[in-house]
Amino acid sequence: MVHFQRMPIETEGPELIGYDNIAHNLAESSFTDLRLSDLGIDGDVSDLPLQYIDHRGTDELRVAIAADTVDPETVIATAGAAGALFLIAVTLLESGSHALICRPNYSSNLETPRGLGADIEHIELRFDNQWRLDIDDIARRLRPDTELVSICAPHNPTGQTITEEQLRALVALVENHGRARLLVDETYRELAYEQPLPVASSLSSRAISVSSMSKAYGLPGMRIGWLSTADSELYERILACKEQMSIAGSIVDETLAARVLQRREDVLGKIKPIVAERRDIVASWMERQTMFDWVAPQAGVVCFPRLLIADPAEATRFWAQLLDEQKTYVGPGRWFDLDERFFRLGFGWPSTETLQDGLDVLEKAASTLTRAEW
Ligand SMILES: Cc1ncc(COP(=O)(O)O)c(C=O)c1O
């Protein structure tokens, strides 16, 4: 029997606290939530026959997802990236399976393999090492029976990324190692500040890519994500798992997602300059902080600073007070199984004005604390 736990990031998510109870929501990991009317596609679904659709995802959606990166026949549409990560873990892992998984990470990347009873070794990312992924560490810990190497790039919660050379080195590692597969959670790929990484599944049939509409497009409520694998046998196994869970996706969601992706350049062309502006606001704010330090993000809409105080328990109280008294919310370290003095600061979701106000509140509240290096 598998046994999954509800994670703090889920039970304490802003949607469960209540959006109306938070004035400065700096805890989100996506771009500002959009409305159908923002996208000009609200009329497109009213005449749809509400029928079952291709279990892999509609042709239209898979072609739009693939664009010029992968073959649409390698794509399976899922209920968010979370749905894809679940299907992959359940298909590849069972009790005792060896998996190397980077930490911190988006919670499902850790919790699903844990709940399945996998034998997990964490590839730790460290602030002191600029949150860099250590590929040599992965190479040392790969075993002949390793089933999965799981990374997130660009990374949540640190906003760091890897180079194309590093991605290719990881692909070569798994290709030369027993039956290991590389899972790359690419949910932030399209929010790269520079050239996006190649889609990992386009490099090797041993690499699996995952992404979604949630973060880069600000459409988490659409619940559309996808995975891509060029391994046709694995593809069939994952599809069988999806069919057991939900048969197919929703024609409404898939049609809307396809419409957005067909205008990808236009939609992202509007979003990316706003993300850059908000990132720069945080960077200038950070420059004058004495109670916080950080590693500046290289992609995406989140960063993972730390509060410079001596006691992690005091940080827990500080975050709680910040929410109760100032209605200002960040993602504390416990959401990522780390020291409470770290926190995820999501700068892509709040309006530019709310972001600025929230940072002011954070700065003022922290000025009452006693500084300590750690
Ligand atoms: C790295 C990463 N992967 C996957 C997900 C799941 O997102 P969704 O299921 O909304 O696509 C998230 C959400 O925070 C994420 O940050």
Ligand as a Chemical Component Dictionary entry (heavy atoms), coordinates in Angstrom:
data_LIG
# 
_chem_comp.id                   LIG 
_chem_comp.type                 NON-POLYMER 
_chem_comp.pdbx_formal_charge   0 
_chem_comp.three_letter_code    LIG 
# 
loop_
_chem_comp_atom.comp_id 
_chem_comp_atom.atom_id 
_chem_comp_atom.alt_atom_id 
_chem_comp_atom.type_symbol 
_chem_comp_atom.charge 
_chem_comp_atom.model_Cartn_x 
_chem_comp_atom.model_Cartn_y 
_chem_comp_atom.model_Cartn_z 
_chem_comp_atom.pdbx_ordinal 
LIG C1 C1 C 0 8.735 22.766 -10.415 1  
LIG C2 C2 C 0 7.270 22.485 -10.370 2  
LIG N1 N1 N 0 6.815 21.365 -10.932 3  
LIG C3 C3 C 0 5.512 21.060 -10.935 4  
LIG C4 C4 C 0 4.596 21.871 -10.297 5  
LIG C5 C5 C 0 3.139 21.504 -10.338 6  
LIG O1 O1 O 0 2.435 22.477 -11.053 7  
LIG P1 P1 P 0 1.117 22.214 -11.891 8  
LIG O2 O2 O 0 0.599 20.859 -11.535 9  
LIG O3 O3 O 0 0.192 23.306 -11.516 10 
LIG O4 O4 O 0 1.534 22.281 -13.334 11 
LIG C6 C6 C 0 5.034 23.024 -9.646  12 
LIG C7 C7 C 0 4.097 23.873 -8.882  13 
LIG O5 O5 O 0 4.496 24.630 -8.030  14 
LIG C8 C8 C 0 6.402 23.340 -9.717  15 
LIG O6 O6 O 0 6.879 24.448 -9.153  16 
# 
loop_
_chem_comp_bond.comp_id 
_chem_comp_bond.atom_id_1 
_chem_comp_bond.atom_id_2 
_chem_comp_bond.value_order 
_chem_comp_bond.pdbx_ordinal 
LIG C1 C2 SING 1  
LIG C2 N1 SING 2  
LIG C2 C8 DOUB 3  
LIG N1 C3 DOUB 4  
LIG C3 C4 SING 5  
LIG C4 C5 SING 6  
LIG C4 C6 DOUB 7  
LIG C5 O1 SING 8  
LIG O1 P1 SING 9  
LIG P1 O2 DOUB 10 
LIG P1 O3 SING 11 
LIG P1 O4 SING 12 
LIG C6 C7 SING 13 
LIG C6 C8 SING 14 
LIG C7 O5 DOUB 15 
LIG C8 O6 SING 16 
# 
